[in-house]
Amino acid sequence: MTQQGYLKQHKTKKKQRSSRKPSQPQEFTASDGTPIFVGKNNRQNDQLTLKTARKSDYWLHTQKIPGSHVIIHSDDPSDQTLTEAANLAAYFSKARDSATVPVDYVQVRRIRKPNGAKPGFVIYEGQKTLYVSPNAELVEQLTPHA
């Protein structure tokens, strides 16, 4: 019946999983020593925001612009650390070349993921907004040099 076109033949595809472990978010250090983590793709963003971050950590993301999730590993970051993390969020977004970028920030406890949403998609409320200009030199200063 398959040969005559009455039934479809099921093709079996096996996805090959690589033996490498998944890439990790990039780690930065704020000028006051606070660790800041930046997800580089939707899966890292999901893992970082929903699994790795503590509820008291701060989450940053460009407002209405695709980009990286940024986590400040602190429950009370300084204004300087918030500004540096906002700069990272703006730099690692589609708005990298813009003059001024709005970056929302909120504690991780105010973030939730809708059922069935794509990786990296979250909903949040109670956010505050910082306006920053992406600065490659500042990103370079915050990058830990091995």
N, CA, C and O atoms as a GROMACS GRO file, in nm:
protein
  584
    1MET      N    1   0.081  -0.118   0.000
    1MET     CA    2   0.000   0.000   0.000
    1MET      C    3   0.086   0.126   0.000
    1MET      O    4   0.048   0.229  -0.055
    2THR      N    5   0.205   0.116   0.062
    2THR     CA    6   0.296   0.229   0.064
    2THR      C    7   0.344   0.261  -0.077
    2THR      O    8   0.351   0.378  -0.116
    3GLN      N    9   0.378   0.157  -0.153
    3GLN     CA   10   0.430   0.176  -0.289
    3GLN      C   11   0.325   0.240  -0.380
    3GLN      O   12   0.361   0.314  -0.472
    4GLN      N   13   0.198   0.214  -0.356
    4GLN     CA   14   0.093   0.269  -0.441
    4GLN      C   15   0.047   0.408  -0.394
    4GLN      O   16  -0.037   0.470  -0.459
    5GLY      N   17   0.103   0.457  -0.283
    5GLY     CA   18   0.075   0.592  -0.239
    5GLY      C   19  -0.041   0.605  -0.143
    5GLY      O   20  -0.082   0.717  -0.111
    6TYR      N   21  -0.096   0.492  -0.094
    6TYR     CA   22  -0.206   0.498   0.000
    6TYR      C   23  -0.159   0.528   0.143
    6TYR      O   24  -0.231   0.590   0.221
    7LEU      N   25  -0.039   0.485   0.175
    7LEU     CA   26   0.020   0.512   0.306
    7LEU      C   27   0.152   0.585   0.288
    7LEU      O   28   0.226   0.559   0.194
    8LYS      N   29   0.179   0.676   0.380
    8LYS     CA   30   0.307   0.746   0.375
    8LYS      C   31   0.413   0.662   0.444
    8LYS      O   32   0.388   0.598   0.546
    9GLN      N   33   0.531   0.663   0.386
    9GLN     CA   34   0.642   0.590   0.447
    9GLN      C   35   0.704   0.680   0.553
    9GLN      O   36   0.734   0.796   0.528
   10HIS      N   37   0.721   0.625   0.671
   10HIS     CA   38   0.780   0.701   0.780
   10HIS      C   39   0.931   0.698   0.768
   10HIS      O   40   0.993   0.592   0.762
   11LYS      N   41   0.987   0.817   0.766
   11LYS     CA   42   1.134   0.826   0.759
   11LYS      C   43   1.186   0.836   0.901
   11LYS      O   44   1.132   0.911   0.983
   12THR      N   45   1.288   0.761   0.929
   12THR     CA   46   1.344   0.767   1.063
   12THR      C   47   1.472   0.850   1.059
   12THR      O   48   1.569   0.816   0.991
   13LYS      N   49   1.469   0.957   1.132
   13LYS     CA   50   1.587   1.043   1.143
   13LYS      C   51   1.636   1.038   1.286
   13LYS      O   52   1.557   1.053   1.380
   14LYS      N   53   1.762   1.017   1.302
   14LYS     CA   54   1.818   1.018   1.436
   14LYS      C   55   1.910   1.139   1.445
   14LYS      O   56   2.004   1.155   1.368
   15LYS      N   57   1.879   1.223   1.540
   15LYS     CA   58   1.967   1.338   1.562
   15LYS      C   59   2.090   1.290   1.636
   15LYS      O   60   2.082   1.214   1.733
   16GLN      N   61   2.201   1.336   1.590
   16GLN     CA   62   2.325   1.297   1.657
   16GLN      C   63   2.359   1.401   1.762
   16GLN      O   64   2.379   1.518   1.731
   17ARG      N   65   2.365   1.357   1.883
   17ARG     CA   66   2.402   1.448   1.993
   17ARG      C   67   2.554   1.455   1.999
   17ARG      O   68   2.622   1.353   1.994
   18SER      N   69   2.603   1.574   2.009
   18SER     CA   70   2.748   1.587   2.019
   18SER      C   71   2.791   1.550   2.162
   18SER      O   72   2.716   1.569   2.258
   19SER      N   73   2.909   1.500   2.174
   19SER     CA   74   2.958   1.459   2.306
   19SER      C   75   3.011   1.579   2.384
   19SER      O   76   3.042   1.568   2.503
   20ARG      N   77   3.021   1.695   2.315
   20ARG     CA   78   3.068   1.815   2.385
   20ARG      C   79   2.961   1.862   2.482
   20ARG      O   80   2.841   1.844   2.459
   21LYS      N   81   3.005   1.921   2.593
   21LYS     CA   82   2.906   1.977   2.684
   21LYS      C   83   2.859   2.111   2.626
   21LYS      O   84   2.935   2.177   2.555
   22PRO      N   85   2.735   2.151   2.657
   22PRO     CA   86   2.685   2.276   2.598
   22PRO      C   87   2.768   2.396   2.642
   22PRO      O   88   2.826   2.398   2.750
   23SER      N   89   2.773   2.496   2.555
   23SER     CA   90   2.852   2.615   2.587
   23SER      C   91   2.794   2.685   2.710
   23SER      O   92   2.675   2.674   2.739
   24GLN      N   93   2.879   2.754   2.779
   24GLN     CA   94   2.840   2.820   2.903
   24GLN      C   95   2.826   2.971   2.881
   24GLN      O   96   2.891   3.026   2.793
   25PRO      N   97   2.742   3.037   2.960
   25PRO     CA   98   2.733   3.183   2.950
   25PRO      C   99   2.868   3.247   2.980
   25PRO      O  100   2.950   3.191   3.053
   26GLN      N  101   2.891   3.363   2.922
   26GLN     CA  102   3.017   3.434   2.944
   26GLN      C  103   3.011   3.504   3.079
   26GLN      O  104   2.909   3.561   3.117
   27GLU      N  105   3.122   3.499   3.150
   27GLU     CA  106   3.128   3.563   3.282
   27GLU      C  107   3.211   3.689   3.277
   27GLU      O  108   3.320   3.692   3.218
   28PHE      N  109   3.159   3.793   3.338
   28PHE     CA  110   3.228   3.921   3.350
   28PHE      C  111   3.240   3.955   3.497
   28PHE      O  112   3.171   3.896   3.580
   29THR      N  113   3.326   4.050   3.530
   29THR     CA  114   3.338   4.095   3.668
   29THR      C  115   3.321   4.247   3.669
   29THR      O  116   3.394   4.319   3.602
   30ALA      N  117   3.224   4.293   3.747
   30ALA     CA  118   3.199   4.438   3.759
   30ALA      C  119   3.319   4.502   3.827
   30ALA      O  120   3.400   4.434   3.889
   31SER      N  121   3.329   4.634   3.816
   31SER     CA  122   3.444   4.704   3.875
   31SER      C  123   3.451   4.688   4.026
   31SER      O  124   3.558   4.702   4.085
   32ASP      N  125   3.336   4.657   4.091
   32ASP     CA  126   3.340   4.634   4.236
   32ASP      C  127   3.356   4.485   4.272
   32ASP      O  128   3.346   4.448   4.388
   33GLY      N  129   3.380   4.400   4.169
   33GLY     CA  130   3.406   4.259   4.193
   33GLY      C  131   3.284   4.168   4.183
   33GLY      O  132   3.296   4.047   4.198
   34THR      N  133   3.166   4.225   4.158
   34THR     CA  134   3.043   4.145   4.148
   34THR      C  135   3.042   4.064   4.018
   34THR      O  136   3.067   4.121   3.911
   35PRO      N  137   3.014   3.932   4.024
   35PRO     CA  138   3.007   3.853   3.901
   35PRO      C  139   2.883   3.888   3.819
   35PRO      O  140   2.773   3.904   3.873
   36ILE      N  141   2.901   3.898   3.687
   36ILE     CA  142   2.792   3.924   3.594
   36ILE      C  143   2.799   3.816   3.485
   36ILE      O  144   2.906   3.791   3.429
   37PHE      N  145   2.686   3.752   3.456
   37PHE     CA  146   2.682   3.646   3.356
   37PHE      C  147   2.597   3.689   3.237
   37PHE      O  148   2.493   3.753   3.254
   38VAL      N  149   2.643   3.653   3.115
   38VAL     CA  150   2.574   3.693   2.993
   38VAL      C  151   2.547   3.569   2.908
   38VAL      O  152   2.640   3.499   2.868
   39GLY      N  153   2.419   3.542   2.881
   39GLY     CA  154   2.382   3.432   2.792
   39GLY      C  155   2.405   3.474   2.648
   39GLY      O  156   2.375   3.587   2.612
   40LYS      N  157   2.458   3.383   2.565
   40LYS     CA  158   2.491   3.420   2.427
   40LYS      C  159   2.391   3.367   2.324
   40LYS      O  160   2.400   3.402   2.206
   41ASN      N  161   2.296   3.284   2.367
   41ASN     CA  162   2.193   3.236   2.275
   41ASN      C  163   2.068   3.203   2.356
   41ASN      O  164   2.070   3.212   2.479
   42ASN      N  165   1.960   3.165   2.288
   42ASN     CA  166   1.833   3.145   2.359
   42ASN      C  167   1.840   3.033   2.463
   42ASN      O  168   1.777   3.043   2.568
   43ARG      N  169   1.913   2.928   2.436
   43ARG     CA  170   1.924   2.818   2.533
   43ARG      C  171   2.004   2.860   2.657
   43ARG      O  172   1.966   2.830   2.770
   44GLN      N  173   2.114   2.930   2.633
   44GLN     CA  174   2.193   2.981   2.746
   44GLN      C  175   2.110   3.080   2.827
   44GLN      O  176   2.115   3.079   2.950
   45ASN      N  177   2.034   3.166   2.759
   45ASN     CA  178   1.949   3.262   2.828
   45ASN      C  179   1.852   3.190   2.920
   45ASN      O  180   1.835   3.228   3.036
   46ASP      N  181   1.787   3.086   2.867
   46ASP     CA  182   1.691   3.007   2.943
   46ASP      C  183   1.757   2.944   3.065
   46ASP      O  184   1.707   2.955   3.177
   47GLN      N  185   1.868   2.877   3.043
   47GLN     CA  186   1.941   2.809   3.150
   47GLN      C  187   1.985   2.909   3.257
   47GLN      O  188   1.967   2.886   3.377
   48LEU      N  189   2.042   3.019   3.212
   48LEU     CA  190   2.096   3.120   3.303
   48LEU      C  191   1.985   3.182   3.388
   48LEU      O  192   1.997   3.190   3.510
   49THR      N  193   1.877   3.226   3.324
   49THR     CA  194   1.772   3.298   3.394
   49THR      C  195   1.686   3.208   3.481
   49THR      O  196   1.652   3.243   3.594
   50LEU      N  197   1.650   3.091   3.429
   50LEU     CA  198   1.552   3.006   3.498
   50LEU      C  199   1.612   2.898   3.585
   50LEU      O  200   1.545   2.847   3.675
   51LYS      N  201   1.737   2.860   3.562
   51LYS     CA  202   1.797   2.749   3.637
   51LYS      C  203   1.915   2.795   3.725
   51LYS      O  204   1.922   2.759   3.842
   52THR      N  205   2.006   2.873   3.668
   52THR     CA  206   2.129   2.909   3.737
   52THR      C  207   2.111   3.023   3.837
   52THR      O  208   2.160   3.017   3.949
   53ALA      N  209   2.039   3.127   3.795
   53ALA     CA  210   2.026   3.248   3.878
   53ALA      C  211   1.945   3.223   4.004
   53ALA      O  212   1.849   3.146   4.004
   54ARG      N  213   1.986   3.290   4.112
   54ARG     CA  214   1.908   3.286   4.236
   54ARG      C  215   1.791   3.383   4.221
   54ARG      O  216   1.796   3.476   4.141
   55LYS      N  217   1.685   3.361   4.298
   55LYS     CA  218   1.567   3.447   4.292
   55LYS      C  219   1.599   3.591   4.330
   55LYS      O  220   1.530   3.684   4.287
   56SER      N  221   1.704   3.610   4.410
   56SER     CA  222   1.740   3.744   4.456
   56SER      C  223   1.837   3.815   4.361
   56SER      O  224   1.863   3.934   4.378
   57ASP      N  225   1.891   3.743   4.261
   57ASP     CA  226   1.981   3.805   4.164
   57ASP      C  227   1.903   3.903   4.076
   57ASP      O  228   1.780   3.899   4.072
   58TYR      N  229   1.975   3.989   4.008
   58TYR     CA  230   1.911   4.085   3.917
   58TYR      C  231   1.930   4.041   3.772
   58TYR      O  232   2.037   3.995   3.732
   59TRP      N  233   1.823   4.058   3.694
   59TRP     CA  234   1.817   4.019   3.552
   59TRP      C  235   1.804   4.146   3.469
   59TRP      O  236   1.725   4.235   3.502
   60LEU      N  237   1.880   4.154   3.360
   60LEU     CA  238   1.873   4.270   3.271
   60LEU      C  239   1.855   4.224   3.127
   60LEU      O  240   1.905   4.119   3.087
   61HIS      N  241   1.782   4.305   3.050
   61HIS     CA  242   1.759   4.274   2.908
   61HIS      C  243   1.719   4.402   2.838
   61HIS      O  244   1.652   4.488   2.895
   62THR      N  245   1.760   4.415   2.713
   62THR     CA  246   1.720   4.533   2.636
   62THR      C  247   1.568   4.534   2.619
   62THR      O  248   1.506   4.429   2.604
   63GLN      N  249   1.511   4.653   2.623
   63GLN     CA  250   1.366   4.667   2.617
   63GLN      C  251   1.316   4.651   2.473
   63GLN      O  252   1.352   4.730   2.386
   64LYS      N  253   1.234   4.548   2.448
   64LYS     CA  254   1.171   4.523   2.317
   64LYS      C  255   1.272   4.504   2.204
   64LYS      O  256   1.240   4.530   2.088
   65ILE      N  257   1.393   4.461   2.238
   65ILE     CA  258   1.498   4.438   2.138
   65ILE      C  259   1.560   4.301   2.167
   65ILE      O  260   1.595   4.274   2.282
   66PRO      N  261   1.575   4.214   2.065
   66PRO     CA  262   1.638   4.084   2.091
   66PRO      C  263   1.780   4.101   2.143
   66PRO      O  264   1.855   4.187   2.096
   67GLY      N  265   1.816   4.019   2.241
   67GLY     CA  266   1.950   4.028   2.297
   67GLY      C  267   1.973   3.928   2.408
   67GLY      O  268   1.889   3.843   2.436
   68SER      N  269   2.087   3.940   2.471
   68SER     CA  270   2.129   3.849   2.578
   68SER      C  271   2.058   3.877   2.709
   68SER      O  272   2.023   3.992   2.740
   69HIS      N  273   2.038   3.770   2.787
   69HIS     CA  274   1.994   3.786   2.926
   69HIS      C  275   2.122   3.809   3.007
   69HIS      O  276   2.221   3.739   2.988
   70VAL      N  277   2.117   3.906   3.096
   70VAL     CA  278   2.233   3.938   3.180
   70VAL      C  279   2.190   3.921   3.326
   70VAL      O  280   2.086   3.973   3.367
   71ILE      N  281   2.269   3.848   3.403
   71ILE     CA  282   2.240   3.824   3.544
   71ILE      C  283   2.350   3.885   3.630
   71ILE      O  284   2.468   3.856   3.611
   72ILE      N  285   2.310   3.970   3.725
   72ILE     CA  286   2.405   4.022   3.825
   72ILE      C  287   2.390   3.931   3.946
   72ILE      O  288   2.281   3.921   4.004
   73HIS      N  289   2.497   3.866   3.984
   73HIS     CA  290   2.494   3.771   4.096
   73HIS      C  291   2.505   3.847   4.228
   73HIS      O  292   2.604   3.836   4.300
   74SER      N  293   2.400   3.925   4.257
   74SER     CA  294   2.396   4.004   4.380
   74SER      C  295   2.252   4.041   4.409
   74SER      O  296   2.174   4.063   4.317
   75ASP      N  297   2.217   4.047   4.539
   75ASP     CA  298   2.079   4.086   4.573
   75ASP      C  299   2.068   4.235   4.597
   75ASP      O  300   1.957   4.286   4.617
   76ASP      N  301   2.180   4.307   4.596
   76ASP     CA  302   2.176   4.452   4.612
   76ASP      C  303   2.294   4.515   4.536
   76ASP      O  304   2.389   4.564   4.598
   77PRO      N  305   2.287   4.513   4.401
   77PRO     CA  306   2.400   4.565   4.324
   77PRO      C  307   2.410   4.717   4.334
   77PRO      O  308   2.309   4.786   4.350
   78SER      N  309   2.532   4.768   4.324
   78SER     CA  310   2.553   4.913   4.327
   78SER      C  311   2.504   4.973   4.195
   78SER      O  312   2.485   4.902   4.096
   79ASP      N  313   2.483   5.104   4.196
   79ASP     CA  314   2.441   5.173   4.073
   79ASP      C  315   2.545   5.153   3.963
   79ASP      O  316   2.510   5.139   3.846
   80GLN      N  317   2.672   5.153   4.001
   80GLN     CA  318   2.781   5.133   3.905
   80GLN      C  319   2.770   4.994   3.840
   80GLN      O  320   2.784   4.981   3.719
   81THR      N  321   2.746   4.892   3.922
   81THR     CA  322   2.733   4.755   3.870
   81THR      C  323   2.611   4.744   3.779
   81THR      O  324   2.619   4.682   3.673
   82LEU      N  325   2.499   4.805   3.818
   82LEU     CA  326   2.379   4.805   3.734
   82LEU      C  327   2.408   4.870   3.598
   82LEU      O  328   2.367   4.818   3.495
   83THR      N  329   2.478   4.980   3.599
   83THR     CA  330   2.512   5.050   3.475
   83THR      C  331   2.604   4.965   3.388
   83THR      O  332   2.586   4.958   3.266
   84GLU      N  333   2.703   4.901   3.450
   84GLU     CA  334   2.795   4.816   3.374
   84GLU      C  335   2.722   4.697   3.314
   84GLU      O  336   2.745   4.661   3.199
   85ALA      N  337   2.632   4.635   3.392
   85ALA     CA  338   2.555   4.520   3.342
   85ALA      C  339   2.459   4.564   3.232
   85ALA      O  340   2.440   4.492   3.135
   86ALA      N  341   2.399   4.681   3.247
   86ALA     CA  342   2.310   4.734   3.143
   86ALA      C  343   2.388   4.758   3.014
   86ALA      O  344   2.336   4.735   2.904
   87ASN      N  345   2.512   4.803   3.028
   87ASN     CA  346   2.596   4.822   2.911
   87ASN      C  347   2.623   4.688   2.841
   87ASN      O  348   2.621   4.680   2.718
   88LEU      N  349   2.647   4.583   2.920
   88LEU     CA  350   2.667   4.449   2.862
   88LEU      C  351   2.540   4.404   2.788
   88LEU      O  352   2.548   4.351   2.677
   89ALA      N  353   2.423   4.426   2.849
   89ALA     CA  354   2.296   4.386   2.787
   89ALA      C  355   2.277   4.460   2.655
   89ALA      O  356   2.234   4.401   2.556
   90ALA      N  357   2.309   4.589   2.653
   90ALA     CA  358   2.294   4.668   2.530
   90ALA      C  359   2.395   4.624   2.425
   90ALA      O  360   2.363   4.614   2.307
   91TYR      N  361   2.518   4.599   2.468
   91TYR     CA  362   2.625   4.560   2.375
   91TYR      C  363   2.596   4.425   2.310
   91TYR      O  364   2.620   4.407   2.191
   92PHE      N  365   2.544   4.330   2.389
   92PHE     CA  366   2.515   4.196   2.335
   92PHE      C  367   2.370   4.186   2.291
   92PHE      O  368   2.300   4.090   2.325
   93SER      N  369   2.324   4.287   2.216
   93SER     CA  370   2.188   4.288   2.162
   93SER      C  371   2.192   4.339   2.019
   93SER      O  372   2.298   4.377   1.968
   94LYS      N  373   2.077   4.340   1.955
   94LYS     CA  374   2.066   4.391   1.817
   94LYS      C  375   2.089   4.542   1.814
   94LYS      O  376   2.110   4.600   1.708
   95ALA      N  377   2.084   4.607   1.931
   95ALA     CA  378   2.098   4.753   1.939
   95ALA      C  379   2.241   4.797   1.965
   95ALA      O  380   2.265   4.910   2.007
   96ARG      N  381   2.337   4.708   1.941
   96ARG     CA  382   2.477   4.737   1.972
   96ARG      C  383   2.525   4.870   1.914
   96ARG      O  384   2.603   4.941   1.977
   97ASP      N  385   2.480   4.904   1.793
   97ASP     CA  386   2.528   5.025   1.726
   97ASP      C  387   2.442   5.148   1.752
   97ASP      O  388   2.466   5.253   1.692
   98SER      N  389   2.342   5.137   1.839
   98SER     CA  390   2.255   5.250   1.870
   98SER      C  391   2.323   5.346   1.968
   98SER      O  392   2.415   5.309   2.041
   99ALA      N  393   2.275   5.469   1.969
   99ALA     CA  394   2.332   5.570   2.058
   99ALA      C  395   2.286   5.548   2.202
   99ALA      O  396   2.368   5.546   2.294
  100THR      N  397   2.155   5.532   2.221
  100THR     CA  398   2.101   5.512   2.355
  100THR      C  399   2.006   5.392   2.352
  100THR      O  400   1.918   5.385   2.267
  101VAL      N  401   2.026   5.299   2.445
  101VAL     CA  402   1.946   5.176   2.447
  101VAL      C  403   1.875   5.164   2.581
  101VAL      O  404   1.939   5.174   2.686
  102PRO      N  405   1.741   5.142   2.580
  102PRO     CA  406   1.670   5.118   2.706
  102PRO      C  407   1.693   4.974   2.753
  102PRO      O  408   1.673   4.880   2.676
  103VAL      N  409   1.734   4.959   2.877
  103VAL     CA  410   1.759   4.826   2.934
  103VAL      C  411   1.674   4.811   3.060
  103VAL      O  412   1.688   4.887   3.156
  104ASP      N  413   1.587   4.710   3.059
  104ASP     CA  414   1.504   4.682   3.176
  104ASP      C  415   1.582   4.598   3.275
  104ASP      O  416   1.663   4.514   3.236
  105TYR      N  417   1.557   4.620   3.405
  105TYR     CA  418   1.615   4.532   3.506
  105TYR      C  419   1.513   4.505   3.615
  105TYR      O  420   1.431   4.590   3.649
  106VAL      N  421   1.521   4.383   3.669
  106VAL     CA  422   1.426   4.338   3.770
  106VAL      C  423   1.487   4.218   3.842
  106VAL      O  424   1.576   4.152   3.788
  107GLN      N  425   1.441   4.190   3.964
  107GLN     CA  426   1.492   4.070   4.033
  107GLN      C  427   1.437   3.946   3.964
  107GLN      O  428   1.325   3.948   3.911
  108VAL      N  429   1.514   3.840   3.964
  108VAL     CA  430   1.480   3.715   3.896
  108VAL      C  431   1.345   3.661   3.946
  108VAL      O  432   1.272   3.598   3.869
  109ARG      N  433   1.311   3.685   4.072
  109ARG     CA  434   1.184   3.632   4.125
  109ARG      C  435   1.062   3.687   4.051
  109ARG      O  436   0.954   3.630   4.060
  110ARG      N  437   1.078   3.798   3.978
  110ARG     CA  438   0.965   3.859   3.906
  110ARG      C  439   0.957   3.814   3.760
  110ARG      O  440   0.881   3.869   3.681
  111ILE      N  441   1.038   3.713   3.726
  111ILE     CA  442   1.040   3.662   3.588
  111ILE      C  443   0.972   3.527   3.583
  111ILE      O  444   0.990   3.444   3.671
  112ARG      N  445   0.892   3.507   3.478
  112ARG     CA  446   0.834   3.374   3.458
  112ARG      C  447   0.831   3.340   3.311
  112ARG      O  448   0.835   3.428   3.224
  113LYS      N  449   0.825   3.212   3.285
  113LYS     CA  450   0.824   3.164   3.147
  113LYS      C  451   0.685   3.108   3.118
  113LYS      O  452   0.638   3.019   3.189
  114PRO      N  453   0.617   3.158   3.014
  114PRO     CA  454   0.485   3.103   2.980
  114PRO      C  455   0.496   2.958   2.934
  114PRO      O  456   0.597   2.918   2.878
  115ASN      N  457   0.391   2.879   2.959
  115ASN     CA  458   0.391   2.740   2.914
  115ASN      C  459   0.406   2.733   2.763
  115ASN      O  460   0.338   2.803   2.689
  116GLY      N  461   0.496   2.647   2.718
  116GLY     CA  462   0.515   2.625   2.575
  116GLY      C  463   0.592   2.735   2.504
  116GLY      O  464   0.600   2.733   2.381
  117ALA      N  465   0.648   2.830   2.576
  117ALA     CA  466   0.722   2.940   2.513
  117ALA      C  467   0.857   2.890   2.460
  117ALA      O  468   0.912   2.792   2.510
  118LYS      N  469   0.908   2.959   2.359
  118LYS     CA  470   1.037   2.925   2.301
  118LYS      C  471   1.147   2.947   2.404
  118LYS      O  472   1.130   3.025   2.498
  119PRO      N  473   1.261   2.878   2.386
  119PRO     CA  474   1.374   2.902   2.477
  119PRO      C  475   1.413   3.050   2.475
  119PRO      O  476   1.417   3.113   2.369
  120GLY      N  477   1.442   3.104   2.592
  120GLY     CA  478   1.486   3.242   2.602
  120GLY      C  479   1.372   3.343   2.616
  120GLY      O  480   1.398   3.460   2.642
  121PHE      N  481   1.246   3.299   2.599
  121PHE     CA  482   1.134   3.391   2.610
  121PHE      C  483   1.081   3.392   2.752
  121PHE      O  484   1.049   3.287   2.807
  122VAL      N  485   1.072   3.512   2.812
  122VAL     CA  486   1.022   3.525   2.948
  122VAL      C  487   0.929   3.646   2.957
  122VAL      O  488   0.930   3.734   2.871
  123ILE      N  489   0.850   3.648   3.062
  123ILE     CA  490   0.763   3.762   3.093
  123ILE      C  491   0.807   3.815   3.229
  123ILE      O  492   0.841   3.738   3.318
  124TYR      N  493   0.805   3.946   3.244
  124TYR     CA  494   0.845   4.005   3.372
  124TYR      C  495   0.761   4.128   3.399
  124TYR      O  496   0.701   4.187   3.309
  125GLU      N  497   0.758   4.166   3.527
  125GLU     CA  498   0.683   4.286   3.566
  125GLU      C  499   0.756   4.356   3.680
  125GLU      O  500   0.841   4.297   3.746
  126GLY      N  501   0.722   4.482   3.701
  126GLY     CA  502   0.784   4.559   3.809
  126GLY      C  503   0.924   4.605   3.777
  126GLY      O  504   1.001   4.636   3.868
  127GLN      N  505   0.960   4.609   3.648
  127GLN     CA  506   1.096   4.644   3.608
  127GLN      C  507   1.122   4.794   3.617
  127GLN      O  508   1.030   4.876   3.618
  128LYS      N  509   1.250   4.828   3.624
  128LYS     CA  510   1.296   4.966   3.613
  128LYS      C  511   1.378   4.970   3.485
  128LYS      O  512   1.424   4.867   3.436
  129THR      N  513   1.399   5.088   3.430
  129THR     CA  514   1.470   5.100   3.303
  129THR      C  515   1.588   5.196   3.315
  129THR      O  516   1.577   5.306   3.369
  130LEU      N  517   1.702   5.151   3.263
  130LEU     CA  518   1.822   5.234   3.253
  130LEU      C  519   1.844   5.266   3.105
  130LEU      O  520   1.811   5.184   3.019
  131TYR      N  521   1.898   5.381   3.074
  131TYR     CA  522   1.932   5.415   2.935
  131TYR      C  523   2.083   5.424   2.926
  131TYR      O  524   2.146   5.505   2.994
  132VAL      N  525   2.141   5.342   2.840
  132VAL     CA  526   2.287   5.337   2.829
  132VAL      C  527   2.329   5.341   2.682
  132VAL      O  528   2.250   5.312   2.592
  133SER      N  529   2.454   5.378   2.660
  133SER     CA  530   2.513   5.373   2.527
  133SER      C  531   2.610   5.256   2.525
  133SER      O  532   2.704   5.252   2.605
  134PRO      N  533   2.589   5.159   2.433
  134PRO     CA  534   2.681   5.044   2.428
  134PRO      C  535   2.825   5.091   2.410
  134PRO      O  536   2.854   5.175   2.324
  135ASN      N  537   2.915   5.035   2.491
  135ASN     CA  538   3.053   5.080   2.494
  135ASN      C  539   3.146   4.959   2.489
  135ASN      O  540   3.160   4.886   2.587
  136ALA      N  541   3.209   4.938   2.374
  136ALA     CA  542   3.297   4.823   2.355
  136ALA      C  543   3.416   4.826   2.451
  136ALA      O  544   3.462   4.722   2.498
  137GLU      N  545   3.467   4.946   2.480
  137GLU     CA  546   3.582   4.958   2.571
  137GLU      C  547   3.546   4.912   2.711
  137GLU      O  548   3.626   4.845   2.778
  138LEU      N  549   3.425   4.947   2.758
  138LEU     CA  550   3.382   4.904   2.890
  138LEU      C  551   3.365   4.752   2.894
  138LEU      O  552   3.402   4.688   2.992
  139VAL      N  553   3.310   4.694   2.788
  139VAL     CA  554   3.295   4.548   2.780
  139VAL      C  555   3.432   4.482   2.791
  139VAL      O  556   3.448   4.381   2.860
  140GLU      N  557   3.529   4.538   2.722
  140GLU     CA  558   3.666   4.486   2.725
  140GLU      C  559   3.725   4.494   2.866
  140GLU      O  560   3.795   4.402   2.910
  141GLN      N  561   3.698   4.604   2.938
  141GLN     CA  562   3.748   4.620   3.075
  141GLN      C  563   3.686   4.519   3.170
  141GLN      O  564   3.752   4.471   3.262
  142LEU      N  565   3.559   4.485   3.147
  142LEU     CA  566   3.488   4.392   3.236
  142LEU      C  567   3.521   4.246   3.208
  142LEU      O  568   3.496   4.159   3.292
  143THR      N  569   3.576   4.218   3.090
  143THR     CA  570   3.607   4.081   3.053
  143THR      C  571   3.728   4.031   3.130
  143THR      O  572   3.834   4.093   3.125
  144PRO      N  573   3.712   3.919   3.202
  144PRO     CA  574   3.828   3.866   3.274
  144PRO      C  575   3.932   3.811   3.176
  144PRO      O  576   3.898   3.734   3.086
  145HIS      N  577   4.053   3.851   3.192
  145HIS     CA  578   4.159   3.806   3.101
  145HIS      C  579   4.230   3.687   3.162
  145HIS      O  580   4.282   3.694   3.274
  146ALA      N  581   4.233   3.578   3.088
  146ALA     CA  582   4.294   3.455   3.138
  146ALA      C  583   4.444   3.456   3.120
  146ALA      O  584   4.511   3.360   3.156
   0.00000   0.00000   0.00000
